[in-house]
Structures are given as C-alpha cells and as structure tokens.
Amino acid sequence: MEYVTPQEMRDAEARAGTYGLGPSELMENAGAAVAKVVEERYARTGRGNVLVVCGLGNNGGDGLVAARHLASGWRVRVLLLGSAAGLKTSEAARNWARLRAPVETAEVLDQQSLMAHREWFASSDVILDAILGTGVKGDVREPVASAVRLMNDTGSAKVAIDVPSGLDPLTGAASAATVRADLTITLHRAKVGMRGKAEYTGEVLAVPIGIRE
C-alpha cells in the first residue's frame, strides 16, 4: 500500500488541472469509482438499501456522485448533515442539484432532525460515509458525532469514502466519534494517517480517479 499526506494529495489534484482534470472531473471520477466498488462487493445483498451520509465539503460531493450512480440499481437515500445552501464548493452543490427521484434526500440541521431519520440507518444494507474525508480537524462535533454513532451501531456494511470520518488523515488520531468502517475506498492513494488503523478503516482499497503519477 502506498501512502500520501493530505498536502501531497492536494498537490496532485492541483497538477491534475493542468491536464484537464479539474475539481468537477475528479469528483465525478471518485464517486463513480466508489459506486462501482459497492456494486461489485455488495450486490449479494440483493441490490437493497444504500444510505449515503454526506458532509458539506468535497467528500460529501463524492458521496452525492456515488448516490446518483447507484440509483439505477439500488434504493438510495441521501442524508446531508447540514443545509444544502451551506455546501462548501460549487462542485458539491452542483451534484446535490443533480440528484433526482427515486433518490430520497433529507437535510439534517440538528440532532432532533437526525434522530427523526434514524430508521434510515437501521434499514440500510450499506452505509456510505461521505461526511468528512480528509477535512477532519479536532474532535467531531454534533450532529456529525451522533451520525457516526448511529452508523457504528448498525449491522449494515459500512463503507468510508477516502478516510473514515473522525480519523485524522495525517496523524492517525481518532476522534471520540470515528467511523469504524468495514471497507475504506481511498481515492488515488491511502492517506498516511490510515496506516495501522484497521480498527477504523477495515479493508483499504485504493481506486484510481485519473491522477497521473
């Protein structure tokens, strides 16, 4: 397994722009790659229920793309931890706007509205963690912390996109609320903070997203 620091990953993404892979293309490639792995690994569930739990940054945007790709064969629900108006990048906002029926969506603004959707966690065959990715800084706050606990408490297959939410991608420090994934689909290269953290990452699978060496 090859590892990169978050800064090395940002530098690689910036270089990708010089050969035509901007943020939109990278997000599309990432989400499509995640959806492909989920299809291959979990189709044995009968193409059942997928819950995609998204944050407001680009990790959430990757999850939104994955949700769109999975919707052709699965029942897909998307839980956005925050308001769609608060999505932090134009790419993530664009992919939120691209979601269409039959994808069911909800915006969670606080713990009360999160708990109103707790059945979504319990009834899912697969849950995608697209909350924080490499964007974690310090302890995870509410309502994200409660969403992580709901995720960890289910018997669903848990798949983290890039880095399990709550795990520092540089130092490997784990927040009190950190996703314990069965599988982490890491983008391009695994992040150094994931080394030796199998209790959180589960199996780690690195997928290409078009970035050149």
C-alpha positions, 0 to 999 in steps of 0.5 A: 500500500502506498501512502500520501499526506493530505498536502501531497494529495492536494498537490496532485489534484492541483497538477491534475488541472493542468491536464484537464482534470479539474475539481468537477472531473475528479469528483465525478471520477471518485464517486463513480469509482466508489459506486462501482466498488459497492456494486461489485462487493455488495450486490449479494445483498440483493441490490437493497438499501444504500444510505449515503451520509454526506458532509458539506465539503468535497467528500460529501460531493463524492458521496452525492456522485456515488448516490446518483450512480447507484440509483439505477440499481439500488434504493438510495437515500441521501442524508446531508448533515447540514443545509444544502445552501451551506455546501462548501464548493460549487462542485458539491452543490452542483451534484446535490442539484443533480440528484433526482427521484427515486433518490430520497434526500433529507437535510439534517440541521440538528440532532432532533432532525437526525434522530427523526431519520434514524430508521434510515440507518437501521434499514440500510444494507450499506452505509456510505460515509461521505461526511468528512474525508480528509477535512477532519480537524479536532474532535467531531462535533454534533450532529456529525458525532451522533451520525457516526454513532448511529452508523457504528451501531448498525449491522449494515456494511459500512463503507468510508469514502477516502478516510473514515470520518473522525480519523485524522488523515495525517496523524492517525488520531481518532476522534471520540466519534470515528467511523469504524468502517468495514471497507475504506475506498481511498481515492488515488492513494491511502492517506498516511494517517490510515496506516495501522488503523484497521480498527477504523478503516477495515479493508483499504482499497485504493481506486484510481480517479485519473491522477497521473503519477 
